[in-house]
Amino acid sequence: MIELAGMQVGEDQPLLLIAGPDVIESEDHALRHALFLRELAARHGLGYVFKCSFDKANRTSGAAFRGPGLAEGLRVLARVKEQARVPVLTDVHEVAQVGPVAEVVDVLQVPAFLCRQTDLVVAVARTGRGVNLKKGQFVAPLDMVQAARKAFEAGNRNVLVTERGASFGYHNLVVDMRGLAQMRDAGLAVCFDATHSVQLPSAAGNASGGERQFVPVLTRAAVAAGVDAVFMEVHENPELAPCDGPSSLTPAMTDVLLGQLVAIRRALGQA
């Protein structure tokens, strides 16, 4: 059992939903998404954390949209937190960002490509905020025990580990559902990243593609396997999203999927 943004996450607790657009596009856009996602989560009886990035530092192309940057991004996230009355999560890419971000957000995320960066993991953990460690596409499930241990040894036990698929090259990702059970059996709180797991990295040449139609399939399987949280990117118009549109869900798709996830947990006798 861990605590994120004041909510208990783990066995016998309601599923936690971490959701929002991939990247901050504007204050109005972020706030609009936070409000309707908060209502969706409440309707289905789920805990909720709004997620959005101020900088996408690992885009396929150097010319791709990255977001508003640290200062403006934190201003927007602070406004979302205040106006929508929701906890917020964002990712950090370097140690220098950790302090300013921790002053605003409730959960700091270590991106998948950086999950083995010891200095970054330790700095994030030492803030005392909740920690979301994305599992690297190149990392075996049980290797995340070592990444989480870095945070534990820095004095922070409130660590969520998020599966987002494994890469074997050739513009594809594969999710091994056994890994979810392995990480939970090792004592970790586990989240499933529903939308990044269907990403097709760099498949569009200068951008990543995605297979949105498989998000429900994989997410239903992950919840049946017993994850504690789900992470998903939701956009009011994915076709116009500047980042990860092909793998993002629409609000209507999200509503239907959340209902299915709650039904699966109920059938399994879970909260």
matplotlib code that plots the C-alpha trace (Angstrom):
import matplotlib.pyplot as plt

x = [0.0, 1.3, -0.1, -0.2, -1.7, -3.4, -5.0, -4.3, -3.2, -2.9, -4.6, -8.3, -8.3, -10.2, -8.4, -6.5, -6.9, -4.0, -5.2, -4.9, -3.5, 0.1, 1.4, 0.2, -1.3, -2.9, -4.3, -7.9, -7.2, -5.6, -8.3, -11.1, -9.6, -9.0, -12.6, -14.3, -11.8, -12.4, -16.2, -15.6, -13.5, -16.0, -18.9, -17.0, -15.9, -12.2, -9.4, -8.1, -4.8, -4.5, -1.4, 0.2, 3.8, 5.4, 8.1, 8.3, 12.1, 12.3, 10.3, 11.3, 12.1, 13.9, 11.3, 8.3, 6.2, 7.6, 5.3, 5.4, 8.5, 9.1, 7.9, 4.8, 4.0, 4.2, 2.0, -0.7, -0.5, -0.8, -4.0, -5.4, -4.8, -6.5, -9.4, -10.2, -9.3, -7.4, -3.9, -1.5, 1.4, 4.1, 7.4, 10.9, 13.9, 16.8, 17.7, 17.5, 13.8, 12.9, 12.8, 10.6, 8.3, 7.9, 6.7, 3.6, 2.8, 1.6, 3.3, 6.7, 7.2, 10.5, 10.2, 10.8, 14.0, 15.4, 14.2, 17.8, 19.2, 20.1, 20.6, 17.2, 15.3, 16.9, 16.2, 12.6, 12.2, 13.8, 11.1, 8.7, 6.1, 4.6, 6.8, 5.8, 8.6, 7.9, 9.4, 11.9, 11.1, 14.5, 14.0, 12.8, 9.9, 11.8, 14.6, 12.2, 12.7, 16.2, 14.9, 12.2, 14.8, 16.8, 13.7, 13.0, 16.6, 16.2, 13.4, 10.3, 8.1, 5.3, 6.4, 4.3, 5.9, 4.2, 4.4, 4.4, 5.5, 8.8, 10.6, 12.2, 12.8, 10.9, 8.5, 6.5, 6.0, 4.9, 3.2, 3.9, 1.1, 3.2, 5.4, 2.5, 2.1, 5.9, 6.2, 3.2, 4.5, 7.7, 5.8, 5.5, 2.4, 1.8, 0.2, -0.5, 0.1, -2.8, -2.0, 1.8, 1.7, 0.0, 2.5, 4.4, 7.7, 8.9, 6.7, 5.5, 9.1, 9.3, 6.8, 5.4, 2.2, -0.2, -3.0, -5.8, -8.1, -6.0, -6.1, -9.3, -8.0, -4.7, -6.2, -9.0, -6.3, -4.1, -6.9, -7.9, -4.2, -4.5, -2.9, -3.5, -3.7, -4.2, -2.5, -4.0, -3.8, -7.1, -7.7, -10.9, -9.8, -6.9, -6.5, -5.4, -3.2, 0.4, 1.8, 0.7, -2.7, -2.8, -2.7, -4.8, -8.4, -11.4, -13.6, -16.4, -14.0, -12.6, -16.0, -16.9, -13.5, -13.7, -17.1, -15.6, -12.6, -14.9, -17.0, -13.9, -12.7, -16.2, -16.3, -13.0, -14.2, -12.0, -12.8]
y = [0.0, 3.4, 7.0, 9.3, 12.8, 11.8, 8.7, 5.1, 3.0, -0.8, -3.9, -3.5, 0.2, 1.6, 1.7, 5.0, 6.8, 9.0, 10.7, 13.9, 15.2, 14.2, 17.8, 21.2, 23.0, 26.0, 26.8, 26.5, 23.2, 21.7, 22.9, 21.7, 18.2, 18.1, 19.0, 16.5, 13.7, 14.5, 14.0, 10.8, 9.4, 10.4, 8.8, 5.5, 5.7, 6.1, 8.1, 10.7, 12.5, 14.8, 14.3, 16.5, 17.3, 20.8, 19.5, 16.4, 16.1, 12.8, 13.6, 11.6, 14.8, 17.9, 20.0, 18.5, 20.4, 20.0, 22.1, 25.5, 24.8, 24.7, 28.2, 28.4, 24.7, 25.0, 28.1, 26.1, 23.1, 25.3, 26.8, 23.4, 22.2, 25.3, 25.6, 22.0, 20.9, 17.9, 16.6, 16.8, 14.7, 15.7, 14.3, 15.7, 15.0, 16.4, 17.0, 20.8, 20.6, 18.5, 21.3, 23.8, 21.0, 19.6, 23.0, 22.6, 19.0, 16.1, 13.3, 13.5, 11.1, 9.7, 9.0, 5.5, 6.3, 7.7, 5.0, 3.9, 7.4, 7.2, 10.9, 11.7, 8.9, 9.9, 13.6, 12.9, 10.6, 13.1, 15.7, 13.6, 13.8, 10.8, 9.1, 7.4, 5.4, 4.5, 1.2, 1.5, -0.2, -1.9, -3.1, -6.5, -6.2, -7.4, -5.0, -2.2, -3.5, -2.0, 1.3, 1.5, 0.5, 3.7, 5.7, 3.7, 4.1, 7.9, 7.8, 7.6, 4.5, 6.1, 4.8, 3.6, 1.6, 1.9, -0.7, 0.8, -2.0, -3.5, -2.6, -5.0, -2.4, -2.3, 0.4, -1.7, -2.4, -5.6, -5.9, -9.1, -9.4, -11.7, -8.7, -7.0, -10.0, -10.2, -6.6, -6.8, -10.1, -8.3, -5.8, -2.9, -0.9, -1.3, 1.0, 0.1, 2.8, 2.1, 4.5, 4.5, 0.7, 0.9, 3.5, 2.7, 4.5, 6.6, 4.7, 7.8, 8.7, 12.0, 11.1, 8.1, 6.3, 4.4, 1.8, 3.3, 0.4, -1.9, 0.3, -1.3, -4.8, -4.4, -2.3, -4.8, -7.5, -5.4, -4.7, -8.4, -9.1, -7.0, -3.6, -0.8, 2.1, 2.9, 5.7, 7.0, 10.0, 11.5, 14.3, 15.9, 15.7, 13.2, 13.9, 17.4, 16.5, 17.8, 14.7, 11.0, 11.7, 8.2, 6.5, 8.9, 8.1, 10.3, 11.3, 8.9, 6.0, 6.7, 6.7, 3.3, 1.8, 3.0, 1.3, -1.9, -1.7, -1.2, -4.2, -6.4, -5.5, -6.0, -9.5, -10.3, -9.1, -6.0, -2.5]
z = [0.0, -0.9, -0.8, -3.8, -3.6, -0.3, -1.8, -0.8, -3.7, -3.6, -2.5, -1.5, -2.7, -5.7, -9.0, -9.4, -12.8, -14.0, -17.1, -19.2, -22.5, -23.4, -23.4, -22.2, -25.2, -23.3, -19.9, -21.1, -22.8, -19.8, -17.4, -19.7, -19.7, -16.0, -15.3, -17.5, -16.5, -12.8, -13.4, -15.3, -12.5, -9.9, -11.9, -11.9, -8.3, -9.1, -7.5, -10.0, -10.8, -13.8, -15.9, -18.5, -19.6, -19.7, -22.0, -24.2, -24.2, -26.1, -29.3, -32.4, -34.3, -33.0, -34.8, -33.1, -30.6, -27.0, -24.9, -23.2, -21.0, -17.3, -16.1, -18.2, -17.7, -13.9, -14.0, -16.0, -13.7, -10.6, -12.1, -13.0, -9.5, -8.0, -10.4, -11.0, -7.4, -8.6, -7.8, -10.7, -12.1, -14.5, -15.6, -15.1, -17.2, -15.2, -11.6, -12.0, -12.7, -9.7, -7.0, -8.9, -10.1, -6.6, -5.3, -7.6, -8.4, -6.2, -8.1, -10.0, -12.9, -14.1, -17.8, -19.1, -20.9, -17.6, -15.1, -14.4, -13.9, -10.2, -9.5, -11.0, -9.2, -5.9, -6.4, -7.1, -4.1, -1.8, -2.5, -0.4, -3.2, -4.8, -7.4, -10.6, -12.2, -15.8, -16.7, -19.5, -22.8, -22.4, -18.8, -17.6, -15.1, -12.1, -12.8, -11.7, -8.2, -8.3, -9.6, -6.9, -4.3, -5.1, -4.2, -1.1, 0.1, -0.4, 2.1, 0.0, -0.1, -2.1, -5.4, -8.3, -11.1, -14.5, -17.3, -20.8, -23.0, -24.1, -27.4, -29.7, -32.4, -35.6, -34.4, -32.1, -28.4, -26.6, -23.3, -21.3, -18.7, -16.7, -15.8, -14.0, -11.7, -11.2, -10.1, -7.8, -6.3, -5.6, -3.4, -5.9, -6.5, -10.3, -12.9, -16.5, -19.1, -21.5, -24.3, -24.5, -24.7, -28.1, -29.4, -32.6, -31.8, -34.7, -37.1, -38.9, -39.8, -37.9, -35.3, -33.4, -34.6, -32.5, -32.5, -30.4, -31.2, -29.0, -25.8, -24.4, -25.1, -23.2, -20.4, -19.7, -19.5, -17.2, -14.8, -14.8, -14.0, -10.9, -11.4, -8.9, -11.3, -15.0, -16.9, -20.1, -22.4, -23.3, -25.8, -26.9, -30.6, -30.9, -34.6, -33.8, -30.8, -31.3, -29.5, -29.3, -31.0, -32.7, -29.3, -27.3, -26.3, -26.9, -23.8, -25.0, -25.4, -21.9, -20.4, -21.9, -21.0, -17.3, -17.0, -18.3, -15.9, -12.9, -14.0, -14.3, -10.8, -9.4, -11.0, -9.4, -6.0, -5.9, -4.8]

ax = plt.figure().add_subplot(projection="3d")
ax.plot(x, y, z, "-o")
ax.set_aspect("equal")
plt.show()
